[in-house]
Amino acid sequence: MKHLNIPDVMNVKKQSIIEKREVKKEANNEPKVIKKLFPNSRLFKEWGDDLSEEEQKKAEDLYQRYGYNAFLSDRLPLNRDIPETRDPRCLKKNYTDDLPSISVTLIYLDEALTILQRAIRSIIDRTPSHLLKEIILVDDHSINDELHEELDNYVTFIHEQYPGLIKQVKHAEQKGLTQARISGWKVATGDVIVILDAHIEVHVGWAEPILARIKEDRTIVVSPVFDKVRFDTLDVVRYGPAADAFDWALWCMYEGFQPEWYKLNDQSIPGKSPSIMGILAADRKFLGEIGVLDGGMKVYGGENVELGLAVWWQCRGDSCSKIAHIERATKPNALRVAECIILLGIIYHNIYNCFWQDHGVDIGDVSERKKIREKLNCKPFKWYLENVYPQLDPWDNILGYGSLKNSIKEDLCVDQGPIPGNVPVMYGCHYFMPQQTFYMKNGEIYIGGIKSHKYNSNRCLVDPGSGNTPALHDCKTAKEKKLNMFWDFKQGQAIINRITKRCLEIVKKDYYTLIVQTCTQHYWTIQHIKVDF
């Protein structure tokens, strides 16, 4: 099977510089002590011992700009080899030549030039030429000078051998990641569109498995398995197949497939996921039929979940398609997805009132997304939770959440205390996770946050029955052991244990301490009320 290939002439000059530097080092055998300018930088924990002070400064500056080792990237071949990480059974699979054509979209904003060039080269060199219809570069209004003239020159160089292979879309203003993906979809002409981040390298044989899956069923959305590219050494670290998932903060995450997949004992078989990450492949026309992506999302995170909801149980991961990806992390799209979920019928407070961040953000108009859901006759979100993602705890029994304060000292909040440890304390209010308290319909009080998944454990407030120091215990264990974990509470009133009839109160010694004792009219307020109680 013929693949596109172009000579790596762009790196010849850089390689010559490196070789000259190595010769100079060999000529001077005297050891030289190099001062470490950035001993606390994560970049230099396992890399860069041989860099001069000037090189350290440049490397750190580029790291701060990009979040990965652009200094090293500039010194690596654009067509570097990366290790084979597929399951051996994948290597034995054969694919027909009549697979759908593919448009590959790379989205970027102020990416390092060589990172983007390496992504382009890997796609050209490792995709069968008769399948690769085009590479679409979508620039979401970069200000990095390298990504203008120098990148244009690189595209011109490629077009000398492969006219028209690369299309460029340049936004006149920054529109956000999701709009950039939509822009790529609009100009694509291949049967299948693959939407990728620009900080990736595709593996050999990456395209055929996903094209074969989509040819078999045009209504599935496929995601390759991501390998990790380390931000410091740029080494590729193998990741095994896993389901794309999310929590109630709409953070994307990995978790295991359903037990049925593991019983097959074959990692070359695709697995089903309740969600899908931002790197995806789909039939181009089908993606349009389900509304592509939500253009109202401006940065990163929630759109991955939203697409997974749109295709419901059709999301698949193909472990024979591998992509190496430099990981990044930030996300404020969560509330907009939550509002779309509201339209599907979930109780909105599960996400819209996600307490630790982003509350009150204007999510914009979601009416068009609602129309799409109605047109597609989407099942209610309750069905999704019961049939697709039963691991996700519904959180439908929360009465109140947030900081818990006593009327005697209102600048202090109940806090989970030191970890490890199981003694809650009173601490100056900062409103972050250790002080997040939840009062549940059944009388449980969770302290120190609440987990999204049923397989995770939460910690519940317990009256030990003897002594006056309250404790935090794993809620499941406390229930099994029938500990005193249920409390009666009304906003602005006492918190009374149902069994011992003792109250949660505070007492001042050298400092204020949480205790349980005979009630003396201490009153508590919880920060947010979801249901009157």
N, C-alpha and C positions, 0 to 999 in steps of 0.2 A: 504494500500500500504506500503510495507516494506521499511524502510530506513536503511542505514548503520549507525552504532553507535559504538563509541569506548570510553572507560572510559577516563576521564580527569585527569589521574594520574600525568601528567606533571605539574599540577598546585597545587598539594596537599602541597608540601613543601612551595611554595610561600604563599599559603593561611594560613598555620600555622604561618609563620613569621608575617603576617599581624595581625592575632588574638592575638599573644603575644604582639605586639606593642599596640593594643587596650586595653588589660588588664593593661599594664603598665600605659597608660594614665588615666584609671579609678582610679588607685591606688593613683595617684597624682592629687588632686583636685585643687591645687594652679594654678591660671592662669599664663601663661608664655607668655611674649611678644616675638614674633619671628620677627627678623629683616627681612625686605624684601630686598633681595639682588639684584633682577632684576625688579625694579618697572616699567621699560619701556618695558619689554618683553611682547609680545603678548600672550605668553603662560600663564602668571599669571594674566591676566585681570579678568578672571572669574573662576580661578581654583588655587588650591595649597595653600590656606591660612593656612593650618595646617602642612605644611612641615617644617622640621627642615632646618637649613642653609645648612647642608651637603646634604640633599635630594634636596633642591632647586638647588644647584650646579649641581648635577647629572642630574636632570630633564632638566635644561637649556642646559647642554652639549648634551644630547640626542636629544633635540628639534632642536638645531643648526645642528646636524648631519643629522637628518631625515626629519625635517620640520613638524613633528607632535609629539604628546605626547607619545613617546616610553616608558618613565618612567611609565606612567599610564598603558599602554598596558601590560607591564611586570607584572602588579599586578591585571589584570582582568582575569577571567576564559577564557580559550580558547574556550569553548562552551557556551559563554554567550548568554542570550536571547536578541533579538532585537525586537523592537515594530512592530506590524502588521500595515503596511501602505498602503496596497492595497485597492482599491475601493471595498466596500462590495459586489458588483455584481461579482467580480472576485472569491470570496469565494464560490459562488454557481455554478461555472462552473465545469463540469466533463470532464475528459479526458480518452480516451481508454488506455488500457495497452500496445498496440502494437505500441507505439511511437518509433521513431528512437533512436538508442543508441547515447551516447554523450561522446565526449572527451573534457575535460576542461583543457585549457592551462593557466597557471599562469606565467607571465613574471616578472622578478625582477632583480634589480641591487642594491646591498647593502641595501636591505630592512631590517627593524628591524625584528629579528627572530620571536617574538611572533605575529607580524602583519601577517607574512606569515603563521605561524602555525594556526592562527585563520581563515585565508582564507581557508586553507585546511580542517580544522574541519567543517566549515560551509558547505562546498561542500559535504563532506562525510555524515554529519548528516541530510542535507536538500535536498538531491537528491535521488529519488527512486533507490534502489540498482540494479534493473534489467535494469535500463537505463544508469547508470554511468559506462562507459567502462573503463575509466582511467582518472587520473589527471596527467598532464604533467607539470613539473617544468622546466622552462628555465631560467638558470642563465647566464646573459650576462657579465660574468667575474667579479663577486663580489670579493672584497678584505676583506669584513667583515668576521672575523674568525668564528663568530657564524653560518654563512651560509654554513659552510663546515662540520666539524665534528659533531656539535650539530644538525644541520638539517639532516645530514645523519643518526644519531642515531634515530631521530624522525621518519624518513621514515622507518627505520628498525623496529621500534616499531609498526608502522601501518601494515607493511607487515606480522607481526606475526599473525594478524587476517585476513588480506586481501592481500594475496600474489599477487604481481605484479600490485596492484592497481595504484601505483605511478611510473611514469617514470621520470628520471632526464636527462636533457640535459645541459651540461656545456660548454660554449664557452671558448676556450683557449685564446681568446682576445676579447675585447669589440667590438661588431659589430653593436650596435644600436638597438633601440626598434623594428623597423620594421623587421630587420633581425631575431631578437629573435622570433617574432611572426611567421615568415616563418619557423624557425627551429621547432617550436612546431607543425605547420601544417604538416611538412614532416614526423614526427614520429607518428602522430595521426592515429588511426585505426577505430574510431567510425564513425557512419553515419553522425553525425553533429559535427562540432568543434565549441567550444565557446572559444573565446580569451579574457582573463580578465587581468586587472592589479592585482598585488599581494596584494595591500592595499584595499581589499574589503571584505565584508561578504555577502553571498547570503541569501535571505529570504526563508522562507518556501514556497514551491510551485513555486519556481522561474523557474524551468526547463520545466515543462509541457507546459506552454503557448507557449514558443518559439519553442519547438519541434513540437507541433501540427501545428503551422503556417508553419514551413518548410516542414512537411509531406504533407501539403495541396498544397504547391508550393515551389519546390526546388530551384527556381531562385530568391527568396527573401533573403535579408540579414536583420536580425532582431537585434535590440538593446533593452535590458531591460531598464526600467526607473530607473535612478540613484536616490537613496536617498543620502543625504550628511552626511558623518561622520565628525563631527567637529574635527579640528586638535588638539584642546586643551582638551576638556572634553571627546572626543570620543563618544559623544551622537549622535544618529541617528536622523536626521531632515528630515521629509517627503518632497519630491519634487513631484509635480503633473506632469502628462504627458505633454511633450512638444516636438516640432520638433527639430531635430539636424540640425544646420545650420552653416553658416560661413560668414565672411566678406572678403573684398578684401585683407586684410592682412593675410588671411587664418587662422584667429583665429576661433576656434570652439566656438559655442554659442548656446543658446536655444532661440527659438521664438515660437509663436503660430502656431498651425496647420492651415490648410486651413479652411475657414468658414464652409464648408460642414460638417467637423468633429464635430464642436460644435453644429450644428443643431441636431445631433443625440442625444445629451444630455445623453451620456453614456460613462464614462471614462474607461470602461473595453474594449472598442473597439479599436483595433490598429489604429494608425495614421501614415500617410505617411510623410517622411522627405526628404529634398533635399540632405542631407548628412548623415553621420553616424559617431558616436564617436568611439573611439578605443576599447570600449567594445562591442563585437558583436558576433552573432551566425550565422552560414551558413552551408548549405550542404557542406561537406568536398570536395567532387569531383567538385561541381559547383564552389567553391572558386578557385580551381585549374584552371578551364576552363577560368575564367576571369582574371587570372594572379596573384592570391593571393593578395599580397601587393607589393608596389614598394620597392625593396631591397636597392635602392640607398638612401633612407631616413635614416638618422642616429640618429635623436633624437626624437622629439615629435611635433605633430601638424598637418602637412599637409597630412599625410597618411590617416587621417580620411576623409578628403575631397576627396582625390584621389580615395578611395574605393567607396565613394558615387557617384562619377562621373562614375566609372566603371559599377555600377549596375543601374545608372540613376534613374528612378522613382520607383525602386524596393525596396528602403530602407524603412523599417518599424520600428516603435517603438511599443513594446507590453507593455501596462500599467499594465497587470496582472503579468508580470515578473519583480521583483524588486531586485535590488542589492544596497547595501550600500557601498559608495565609498568615500575614503579620497581624497579630491581634491588637485591637484597640478597645477602649471602653469609655463611653459616656452616652447619655440617652435622655432627652426630654420629649418623647412623643407619646408617653404612656396615657395621658389623660384623654387624648383624642381617640385612641383605640377604645378606651373605657366607654366613651360616649357612644361609639358605634356598637359596643356590646350592649349598652342600655337599650338601643333600638332593637336588639335581638331578644331582649326580655330578661336579662339578668338584673338582679338587685344592684343598683348602681353603686352603692357605698363600698362594695368590695374593692373597687379600684379608684373611683372618683374621689373618695376620701382617703386615699392612701396617704397616711398621716405624716410620713417622715420627709416628704419633699413634694414640690410642684403643686401643692393645693392652691386653687384659685387662678390657675393659668387659663386664659381665654383660648378655648380649643377651636373656635371658629365654627363655621356652618357645616354641619354634617348631613344636611338634607339629601344631597346627591348620593351619598353612600347608602342612606336609608332606602332610596328608590332602587338602587342596585340590589340590595338585599331582598326587597319585595319582589322584584322582577325575577330573581333567581329562586324564589320560594325557599329561602334558607330555613332550615330547622331552627327552633328556638335554642338559645344558648344552654338552657337546662339540659336539652338532649345531648349537646356537645359534652357537657361535664359528665353526664351519666354514661355515655357510650364511647366517646373518643378519649377523654382525659379524666378518668375517674380518680386518678392520683391527686388531682387538684382539689383541695378542701374548699367547699363552697363559701365558708365564712358567713353563713346566713343567720347566725345566732348571736351576733355582737350587738349589745345594747349601747355601750359607750366605750370610748378609747381615748388615748392620749395621756397626758401627765395626770397624776393623782396627787392632790394637795390637801393638807390638813388646815383647818381654819386658824389654828394657833400660830402657825408659822408658814405663811403662804409663799415665801421665796424658796422653800424646800419642796422637793418632789420625791415620791417613792422611787427607788432605784434598785436595780437587781443586785447591786453590790459587786465585790470583787469576783472575778472568774479566774480559776475555779473557786467554787464556794457556793453556798446555798442559803445565805442570810441576806434578806433585803435590808436596805438602809434608807435613811433620809439624806438627800444630797442636794446641793444647789441646783436649781432647775436649769437644764440645758436643752431639754425636749428631744434629745436624740434617742436612738433605739434602746439603750439600757433603761430609760425611763418610760418607755411605751407600755402602758397598762391597758388591759382589755377586760371589760366586765361582760360576761356572757349570760344568755337567758337562763341557763341552768344554775347560775350562781358561781361559776368558776371565775377566778381572777387570774389572768395571765400577766406576768411581769417580765419585761425584757424583750418585748417584741413577740411576734406570732409568725409561725412558719406557714408557707402556702400549701405545702404538700402533706398528705396524710401519713406518709412514711417518716416524716420528721417529727421531732419531739418538741413540745412547749413546756414551759415551767409554770406551775400553778402555786398560788399562795396557800399555805397550809397552817392551821393552828395545831401545834404538836400535842396539845392536850395537857401536858405538864410543862412547868416553866413558863416564861412569858416571852420567849423569843420566837417570832414567826419564822417559817422556813419556806424555801422554794423547792418543789419536787417535780420530777417529770410527771406530766399530767396523767399519762396512761398508767404509770406505776402507782401514782397516788389513788387512782380510781380502783385499780386491782386490789390494793391493800386497804381500801376503804378508809383512807385518811380523812381528816377534817378539812375538806377542800371546798366546801360550798358556803357561800356568804350571802346574806341579805343586805341590800344596799339601795338606797334612794338618793338621788342627787341632793347634796347639801345636808345629808343626815349621816348617821353612824353606819359603820360597816360591821355587821354582827355575824359571827360564825353560827351556822344553823344547828350544829350539834352541841358545841360547848357553850353557846350563848355569850361567849366573850367577844369583846370589841377590839378592832385594830385601832391603836392609838399611838401617840408619841409622848415621850417623856424627856425632859431636859436633865442631863447630868453634866458632863463636860461638854457635851454636844447633844443634839436631838437624836433620839433613838426610837426605832419602831418597836412596839411591844403589843402583846395581846393580854388583855386583863378585863376585870369587871368594868362594865361600861360607865364612863364618867362624862358623857355628853361631848365627845369629840365629833366634829363634823367634817365630811370629806366632799370634795368636788372633783369630777373627772372632766377633762378638757373638752371633749366632744361627745354629744349625744346623738346617736343614730335613731334610736327608738325610745320614746318616753317610757320611763320605768320608775 
